[in-house]
Every structure is written in structure tokens, then in C-alpha cells.
Amino acid sequence: MSTFSRPGVRRLTLRALALSCLLLGLLIPAAAQAQTTADQDPVTALRTEIEELKRTYQERIEALEKRLSDLEAERQAAAAPVAQASSGGGDAQSSTYFNPAMSVIGNFLAVGGHSRKENLPSAALRESELGLQAIVDPYARADFFLSFGEEGVDVEEGFATFTSLPAGLLVKVGKMRTVFGKTNTLHLHVLPWPDEPLNVVNLLGGEEGWIGTGVSVARLIPLPADTFSEATLQVFRGDSGDLFQAAKRSDLAYNGHYRIFRDLTESTNLDTGLSYAEGPNDSQPGARTRLQAFDATLRWKPLRTASYRSFTFRGELFRSDREQPGADPVAWGGYVSGDYQLAKRWFVGARYEQSEHAEDPGLKDTGVAGLLTFWPSEFSQLRGELRQRRYSLRDAAHETATELLLQLQFAIGAHGAHPF
Amino acid sequence: MKFSRILLSLLLLGGLAGAARPAEAKLRVVSTLQDFASIAAAIGGDRVETFSLAKGYQDPHFVDAKPSFVLQLSRTDLLIVAGLELEIGYLPPLIDQSRNDKIHAGSPGYLDASAGCDILGRPTGQVTRAMGDVHPYGNPHYWTEPENGRVIARAIAARLSQLDAAGRDTYAKNLAAFEQKLTAKEKEWDAKMAPYAGTKVVTFHDSWPNFAKHFKLQVVGHVEPKPGIPPSPTHTLDIINLITGQKVPAILVEPYFDLKTPKFIAEKTGVAVVTLYPSVGGTPAITDYFSLFDVDVDALVNALKGKK
């Protein structure tokens, strides 16, 4: 608006100036010429002169005004694209510069076959993970992963990571997947299977695994010969799904994890971890559940990728020790799994899993699965899993379920790279 | 129970201990590509020690974010990256986990080598992933143009002088020597390639726009239908027709791609399949930035000699 009114004001002042000039001009020459024209008809002479002056000044003012308006138009024409560019590219974008990187990962699962134990729907958009990730300030970054399931929205993870702390510390604060074992640290969409293995389901509180709310502190522990080692200590509130239940505020859950990673050769590496966790359970006042885990991953992936062959072997062993009235049941569970890359976009895999139940180690579920995965591109993945699980029921009965799981995962947006 | 207690105390002890690292005399330079490491070594001389995350024979788009790299980055003084989102798939989490704020973007210890370089293939108009694995900021394979190498060398020298003022003279001297050699070598390479100016080539991936621009080659097609998408039968047929129709003498293939499709095309058309190395270390003969072009230029000249 102001850009419109200003030239108008300027034109007005110019006009006033011109008018005063005109008046001044009228008086001075009139006085000077008064003598010479005195002997002619003074009134007519004066009138002609005034007319003459009026005409010339009018012309001059018009010329000036035209020049001014031309200049103004020129200036506006030159300014227009700049103004447009700055409103389109600059102003508007400067507010989006600091927007977090956004991504959505769709996870569609279709299930065929028969199971009375775990009644998965025939088709489900099981989880849509919305990731929002950005750097907060020079000291921290933030990561949010909101999980949209069929029952609603849940903050799967939401934490700040302090990346510039002294003493080689890395601190996370918020809600996060705990570093207990290996599988539990990973989001559903980066698992090598469409489902969680039985040891997570039976011993870590269900399909979701253990997600804790609290603080995590990790430190690199120097070891000789370029071996990576990291110790993590985590303190969470005592409530966590079906795994831990706190009666009072001071009932907390703890997790400690020690990870060692070593490159055996350029293309082979071994990743191992030990975890110890404990937290309250609600079977009786003061009862605790203690958990231990060992995980190992062996990867072989030649850097000369022209052959597109790679192999990953992973395994995990959980032990759960749950204090409950009358007993102190110790339950074991684990899996071994392998993936082999056949071609650039094709992988085959297999998994064997077995796990006792945390509350009743007499019940033991086992399962075998075969997998085939195809990646049309880096951003989508089609996977089939044929699995047979043998669920142990009370009174020594069994239930065998053979199912085919078909999964399509697709990612849009800028999803941050995942930890190795 | 006892086992758990011991384990926990060990964890605690380990967390609190942590030996202090002795002060290093040399500046530690880590780069994502061996090319930058090689240039940094030439400029830094014995004042620096260099390490490269990706190896020259590795596809630089797919590097695993291995924890051993976290270890390297935790003690890095200068990190040199290609930028243009080439490292987007692995570098950001490594930097975060490194606990080393010297190498965060914006710090003096973080150098984006693409700054000031001649960057080609910046997409105009809308960019979507329907175009494959496109790089919205331009083609990240820019170091295959020797003049960009010169820009990178100057940037590295300036940054090393900033981080290690005592070595300023050494870096200036080494930069002058590098540039002098580069100028001489460029004349040699240009002379070898001059007879083949305007030659049409097909490349496997769109890795060579800068190389092609410098040596006046004309890239008329790619074996990949879209960046990052493996060859498809219909596209391969199109390429065969293109090669026959336009009398293309050579297909250039990076060492990390499967030669099956290029060889199939060669069988059908008689086109020469040339393995061209985009990076230092791509083959043992390529020990530095100069031998990168020595080897590639010779390979091209040998392949094109009979065809002209």
C-alpha cells in the first residue's frame, strides 16, 4: 500500500513547488518588463505575457511530470521481479528453512492362512510412521517418530539428542526405543522381517517391544585396534506397556548396554551387544523383572558391489527373570536369522525363533520362517514371509499356525538415515 | 543375579573410565571420498594424516554407517564431504554419534568440497522420485573435472591453514606445486583426448557430466533407465538402438556396476565397454588425483583409438 501512496505525495509536493516557481516567475519578469511594455497597452501586453508564461511553465511542468512518471514506471518495472522473487523464494522460504525433515513410511500387511492365537487382519495399513527430524540448536537435535496405527496415533519415539557434550557423552532425553538387544532398537520398517520375533513378543512386553521414557547416556570406551565400543546407561520411568508396571513414582526401570563392533576384514564385520535391564512388575509390591540379552550380527558385504552379493547373520538371546508370588520363573527366548542378497534388489532369508513365556516358562512357542524381499527402488520394498509358529497352550496342548505375510513398505520424504 | 550385578558394575566402570587420548601432532583429515583424501594429503604433506570412509572402488551412494566410522570421526579435525546430498544416506548419523562438534556442518572442521565448483545437472523445475534417485542440488560427481580439483585443492589449503596456522607456508607451497602439476597434466590429458572431441558415449550411471564437459565428450544416454534403477529390458533395447543409430563407440561403466548389461549391449552392437574409474583407489594403479585421470584418459584413448 505504501508503495502506491508515496509517488502520489511526491507528485503533490512537486506540483506545489512548480506553482510557487510559477508565481515567483510571474512576479520577477513582470516587474522587469513593466517599463518596456508601459508605452503599449499595458493591460493587453501583461495579459499576453502572462498567457505566454503560463503556457511555457505548463509545458515544463507537464514534461517534468511525464519524466517523473516514466521514471517511476521504470523503477517499478525493475523492482517487480525482485519483489516477486523475494516474496516467493526468499521471505516465504526463510520460514521453511528450519522446518524439520519430514517423511512418512507406509507399512501395509496382508495376511493369509490360519491362526487362532494371533488374529491378524487379512489386510491392514499396520503402521504409518511420520518422522520429523531437525537440528534444534548447536547443542542438540530432535527426532520424532509418530506412529499412526489402526487404533490411533502414538509417539513411538520423541527425543532430543545432545551431540556436543564433553567427555564423549551422547545424551538422549525423551521417549525412545531402548537399547536392549538389537531387534528392540530398530523400527518395524527396518527389521529384516515383517513381524517381531517371538522373544520380543513373549519377553519384552509384546509386538511393540520396550519403549522407555527417560534419559539415555552413552559413551565411547576406547579399545585397542580400532574396535568400536560403546556403553549406554538408561533410566526410564517404571511403566512400560505390558513389560513393567510401577506402583509409585520412585519405581524406575534401568537398562545397561555394552556394544562392541569390529571390522574383521574390509567386507566383514561383527557387531555384538550385552544388555541388562530391570524394572518393576505388578505381581506383588516390590517385585522386579530382570532381563538380560546377548545379540550378535555378522555382516559380509563386499565393497566392490558389482556382484551384488551380501550376507547377514543375526541372533539374539533373551533371559527373563520375573519375581512373582510363589515363584521366580526364568524364561529364555531367542532367534537366529540369515539374509542373503541374490541380486541388486533381491534378498532371501530364513529365521528360527523360540521363546518361553515370561510368566510361565512351561509354555514355549517356536517358529520357522522363510522370506523373499524385493526392493523396486531404495524407497519401496515388497516382502513375503511364510511362517509356521507352534504356540504352546496350557495343559500341554499346542496350536500350529501357518501363515503367509505379504508386506509392502514405501517411504516418501526425507527420512533420515538409520543407525547401523 | 550375581552375574547381572557384575555386568552392571562393569558397564558403569567402563562408562566412567575411558582413557584420555594423547594429543596428536598431526591434523586428522577424514573425507568421504578417497579423491579428497588424496588432495588433502598432497596439500597437507606430513602435517596431516588422512582417512577415507568410502573406498574408491565402492559405490559412493551406498556406504554403510558402520560404528567403526564413528570411531574415526570422533577424533577427526577436518571432515571433507562431497555435499550435494551424496552422503545423505550414511553421514548425518555418523556425525551425530561422533560426539565431535568440530565436524558439524558450519564448523571450521567441516568442509563441503562442492562449494565453488562447477556443478552440472541441477534439475530445473519440479523434482520427484519418479525420476529415480535424483540429486536435487546437482550432479555430485563433480570431482571428475580437473578444474574442480583445483578449486577443491584451494579450499582444502585455505581450511588447513585456518585450522593449523603454523603450517600455512607448507600448505601454500604444496598447493602451488599441486596446481602447477595439475596445469601441466591437464595439457597432457587434453592433448591425448583432443582427437576424440565430440565423441558420443553412453554411460552406465550419470556420473560423468563434468568429465564429459572437460574432455568434450557427448553423453547421449545411460544404461540405467533412471538414476539408481537397474537396467530394464525395454530400456536396454532403446540403448542398443541409440548406439546403432548414433554410432556410439563406447559405454563407460563405473567399476561398482554389474557388467552384464553393458556386455550384452556390446555383443549386439560392437560398442566398446570401458571401465572408467570415478575415484582415486578405484584400481590399485590409481594412487592419487593425477593418476585417476592418467588411467581414465588412457583407457578411453585405447578404446576409442580403433573406432575413429
Interface residues (C-beta under 8 A of the other chain):
Chain A: P138 R141 T161 T163 S164 L165 A167 G168 L169 L170 V217 R219 L220 I221 P222 D226 F228 S229 E230 A231 L233 G256 H257 Y258 R259 F261 R262 D263 E266 N269 D271 L274 Y276 E278 R290 Q292 K301 L303 R304 T305 A306 S307 Y308 D321 K344 R345 S377 E378 F379 I412 A414 G416 A417 H418 P419 F420
Chain B: M1 F3 S4 L7 L8 L10 L11 L12 G14 G15 A17 G18 A19 R21 K55 Y57 Q58 D59 F62 D64 A65 K66 P67 S68 V70 L71 S74 I88 G89 Y90 L91 P92 P93 I95 D96 Q97 R99 D101 H104 R129 G132 D133 G228 I229 P230 P255 Y256 F257 D258 L259
